Amino acid sequence: MLTFLIAHDQQVRLSEDLQLLHFVRRGYLSGSHCGGQYTKYIDPELKLLDSIALYLANDIPGDTVAVALDTSTSRVQFILAKNNTLTDQDIRTAAIFFPTIIEQEAVDLLEFALFNSPRTVKSRIQKCAEIDMDVVDKLLRAYKFMDISDEFKDTSSILSQLTEMWSMSDPHSMLRQAFTELTSADSLKPEVIITNEHFTRLSMFAYFIVNSRFFCDHDGFQDILNHAQVRKYRRRLYKLSRYFDGANRIHATARRFTAQDAGISYVWIENHASWDLVKMSTSPGAVASVYFPTITEAEVTRVQPNIMEQWTPTLRTFIHAELRLLLHLEHYSPSVRGNAKRRFIGCNRESCLCCGEWVREWNKTEGTRWIISGGSALSFKTWALVGVPEYVDQTVINRVQHCLMSAIEKLTDYRRVLSDSDQLLIDSILKLNRR
């Protein structure tokens, strides 16, 4: 019978569900992001924290940095946390980065990013270079442009520089030129070394596109391209644009956190949380059969043919950086329940499905107003239950189960075949997540 299990078994079940969800969601929700990722109206403090996290992250795959502000004392302090173990390199990176904010110009921050995470920067440039110009031309032809001041009202700071650089002032031509430079074949050559000047220009062009009225026309392109392709191109441009936007944002605003003759105060939270070893089922079909008893391994494999090759039966889980940061700050400078101010946690990448659900439930039950970066439908099998408080963890478990069942039903046209008691439990899960 399907029941809510105790601690370790709960984590095993959740890790199995998250891993299977990662595969089956590719079929219809791969890379799905909430609209907030692309809006220009995110709170300036959150954008600043996101930018700092981006610049502190290194080239380690999956490296995640979270940043928050502690304003509980007379001296404001940046609090930093990581998913992975804090290293000497992380400590050196922060020690160089924060003085750079005070002493150097925005262009020097871009050079810092290229030095600190060259593989990540090059990968993002190459992803933009892969954008299909035939597709871009279709979108440009279909779009109804406004005059130049309205089309680029959010990039006025660089508009005159670009009109002079390209000797043009027609919005259609300017956007096409920006795309042409971004999709240069040279950027795709493995042997090409990305210089700081090249990186700065390309990040600026991406920023120019991302902040155009054209880029924000979410609904106008659906007759030309499927939603997934439009979303993919937007995501690539957005990731590259963040460097230019972040450098200027940090340079313009971070200095106000400087204490007289003492620089910018910051501290890393040590990752003392153990990476718990989780041993899961070796069969994706067995995981699916918990919710769909008649489903077979072959039917699951048809949904994702490579699932057996990539399935991981053993892994280590950990509490994500955003949540450790939230709990740290709630311990040392707790929110005022019932009259809480908004508090932000920035991150170098969008927060995952589980972190988003956990923070939403924490805010609802604890009367706080924590806001984290973006919102992603991506699920990570290494996500660990926090354990405090348990009812918040349970909401995440319910949400993952709901997403997994919905994904399998959509892809396989399966209906659940459960006992009356199990069906009642599942229906209660679905009801909770429709609220």
C-alpha positions, 0 to 999 in steps of 0.5 A, a space after each residue: 500500500 502507498 503510504 508516506 514513509 519515514 525520513 530515509 525512505 522518504 528521501 529514497 522515494 523522492 530521489 527516485 521520483 525526481 530522477 524519473 521526472 527528469 527523464 519523462 518531463 523532457 517530452 513536454 516540459 523540458 526547460 520550462 521556465 516561469 515568465 519572471 525570468 525574462 521580465 525587466 521588472 524584477 526587484 533591483 535588489 534581487 537582480 543585484 544579488 543574482 548578478 553577484 552570484 553569477 560572478 562568484 560561480 566558477 566552471 565546476 559543472 552544476 556549481 551554484 552560488 546563492 547570495 543574500 543581504 543581512 541588514 540586521 546590524 549596522 553594517 550590511 553584510 553579504 551572506 554567501 553559500 554554495 551547493 558544493 563544498 566550499 573550496 580555497 578557490 571560492 574563498 580567493 574568488 570572493 577576496 578578489 571580486 569584492 574589492 574589484 567592485 569598489 576599485 574598478 570599472 564595469 568592463 573590469 568585472 566582465 574581464 573578471 568573469 572571463 578569468 573566473 569561469 572561461 568555459 562557462 562564458 565560452 559555452 554561452 557564447 557558442 550557444 548563441 552562435 548556434 541560433 538559426 539566422 533563418 529563424 531570426 529573419 522570419 521573426 523579424 519580418 513578422 514583427 511590427 516595429 515601433 520607432 527606435 526610441 520606443 523599441 529600445 527604451 530600456 537600452 538607451 544607455 548603449 543605443 547611441 553607441 550602437 547606432 554610431 558603431 553600425 552607422 544605422 538607426 533602423 530597429 529592424 536592421 540594428 537587431 539583425 546586426 546584433 544577431 549577425 554578430 552573435 551568430 558569427 561562425 568564428 565563435 563556434 570554432 573550438 580553437 578560438 580564444 575569447 578575448 575580453 573585448 570580444 566577450 564584452 561586445 557579444 554580451 552587450 549585443 545579447 543585452 541589447 536584444 533581450 531588452 528590446 520590445 521585440 524580445 518581449 513579444 512572447 505571444 507574437 511568434 507562436 504562429 511561426 515557431 513552436 513555443 519550445 524553440 522560441 523559449 530556447 533562443 530566449 534562454 540562451 540570449 538571456 544567459 549571455 546578456 546577464 554578464 553585461 547587465 550584471 557588470 553595470 548593475 554591480 558597478 552602479 549599486 554595490 558600492 553603497 554597501 561599502 563601509 567607510 574605509 572597510 570595504 564590502 563585508 561578506 561571509 561564506 556559510 560553510 557547507 557542513 551538511 552531509 552528502 547522504 548516500 541514497 541507494 535507489 531502485 535500478 529499474 525506472 519501470 519499478 519507480 513508475 509502477 508505484 503510481 501506475 501498477 500495470 506499466 512496464 519497463 518497455 513502456 517507460 523506455 519508449 518514452 525516453 530510449 536512453 533512460 536505462 543507460 543514464 539511470 543512476 541507482 546510487 547518488 549523494 543528496 544535499 540541501 541546496 544553497 538557497 535553502 541553507 541560506 534562508 535557514 541561516 538567516 532565519 536563525 540569526 536574524 529571523 523575519 517578523 512573523 505576520 509583518 515580514 518585509 520582503 527578503 531576497 536570495 539571488 543565485 547564479 542560475 534559476 532555482 529548481 522546482 523543489 526549492 521554489 515549492 519549498 520556499 512558497 510553502 515556508 512563506 505560507 506557513 511561517 508568515 515570511 516573504 522570501 523571494 528567490 531567483 526565477 523559477 524553473 520546472 527543472 528537477 534535480 535528483 540530488 535535492 535533499 529533504 531539509 527536515 525542518 520543518 517536516 510539513 514543508 518537505 511534505 509539500 515538496 514530496 506531494 508536488 513532485 508526485 503530482 508532476 511525475 504522475 501528470 507527465 507519465 499520464 500525458 506521455 503514455 496515456 496511462 490512467 492510474 490503477 490503484 486500490 481505493 485507499 491509494 487512489 484516495 491518497 493520490 487524489 488528495 495530493 492532486 487536490 493539494 497542488 491545485 490550490 
